[in-house]
Amino acid sequence: MKKIFTTLLFTMSIAWAFAQRGTVTGKVTDALTGESLPGATVVVDGATGGTATDGNGMFSVSMSPGDRKLLVS
């Protein structure tokens, strides 16, 4: 029984380590005027789905550790 529990715990910890994700939050602004851009689409490059900025240009998106590029349109 102890061996099964140890194996299960080890397997769960490996799965948890690979499943870690982070959240990136930010604000999208116009490069020329500095004004907020509400309704802009923010996606992680190579991923499906994404989010839109709120009325103040703010967004929050979940990313995997290897993802490094956000696309905004």
Secondary structure, DSSP 8 states (H G I E B T S, - for coil): -HHHHHHHHHHHHHHHHHT--EEEEEE-B-TTT--B-TT-EEEETT-S--EE--TTSEEEEEE-TT---EEE-
